[in-house]
Amino acid sequence: DNGQSYAQVTRILGSGYIEAFCFDNTGGKKRLCHIRGKLRKKVWINQGDVILVGLRDYQDDKADVLMKYL
């Protein structure tokens, strides 16, 4: 979908934030991603996991984690 991208987790930063490498049309970019409250403590995200992120219109270097692929 528009406004979404696949990404691979590169680092766990803590406090609900991770750093992920997004595979989008720009040829790939590292973004700071926020884990939504719906996923925190329910879906554990580790380094190397593939996730779906929602891109922000107003902040290109940040995104929100929508889902983890098993």
TORFIVEX-353523 format. One line per field, with one value per residue (C-alpha): residue number from 1; y negated, x negated, z negated. Coordinates in Angstrom, 1 decimal. Example, Ala and Ser with C-alpha at 12.3 -4.5 7.8 and 13.67 -1.06 7.14 Angstrom:
2
fidren	(1:2) $
yy	(4.5:1.1) $
xx	(-12.3:-13.7) $
zz	(-7.8:-7.1) $
***
This chain:
70
fidren	(1:2:3:4:5:6:7:8:9:10:11:12:13:14:15:16:17:18:19:20:21:22:23:24:25:26:27:28:29:30:31:32:33:34:35:36:37:38:39:40:41:42:43:44:45:46:47:48:49:50:51:52:53:54:55:56:57:58:59:60:61:62:63:64:65:66:67:68:69:70) $
yy	(0.0:-3.6:-5.0:-1.5:0.3:3.5:3.1:5.3:4.5:3.4:2.3:2.4:-1.0:-0.5:-2.5:-1.2:-2.4:-0.4:-1.3:0.4:0.5:-0.1:1.4:-1.3:-3.1:-5.4:-2.4:-1.7:-4.0:-3.6:-5.0:-5.3:-3.3:-3.5:-0.3:-1.0:-0.3:2.4:4.4:3.7:6.6:8.7:9.1:9.3:7.8:8.8:7.8:9.2:9.5:8.4:5.8:3.7:0.0:-2.9:-5.9:-9.4:-12.2:-14.9:-13.1:-11.1:-9.7:-8.2:-5.4:-3.4:0.4:1.9:5.6:8.3:11.1:14.5) $
xx	(0.0:-0.9:-2.5:-3.8:-7.1:-8.8:-11.8:-14.4:-15.3:-18.9:-19.0:-16.8:-17.0:-14.6:-11.6:-9.5:-11.9:-13.9:-16.2:-15.2:-16.4:-13.4:-13.1:-11.2:-11.4:-14.3:-16.7:-16.6:-16.9:-17.4:-14.6:-13.8:-10.6:-8.2:-6.5:-2.8:-1.2:1.0:-2.2:-4.3:-4.6:-2.4:-4.6:-8.3:-10.5:-14.1:-17.1:-16.9:-13.1:-11.1:-8.4:-5.8:-6.1:-3.8:-5.7:-5.0:-4.1:-5.6:-8.8:-10.7:-13.3:-10.7:-8.0:-5.6:-5.7:-2.4:-3.1:-5.8:-6.2:-6.8) $
zz	(0.0:0.3:-2.9:-4.0:-3.5:-4.5:-6.8:-8.6:-12.2:-12.6:-16.3:-19.3:-21.0:-23.9:-25.2:-22.3:-19.6:-17.0:-14.1:-10.8:-7.2:-5.0:-1.5:0.3:3.7:2.5:2.6:-1.1:-4.1:-7.8:-9.9:-13.6:-14.2:-17.0:-18.2:-18.7:-22.0:-20.4:-19.7:-22.8:-25.3:-23.0:-19.8:-20.6:-18.0:-17.7:-15.6:-12.1:-12.0:-9.0:-9.8:-8.1:-8.8:-8.2:-6.8:-8.1:-5.6:-7.8:-9.0:-6.4:-8.9:-11.3:-10.9:-13.0:-13.3:-12.1:-12.0:-12.4:-9.8:-11.3) $
***
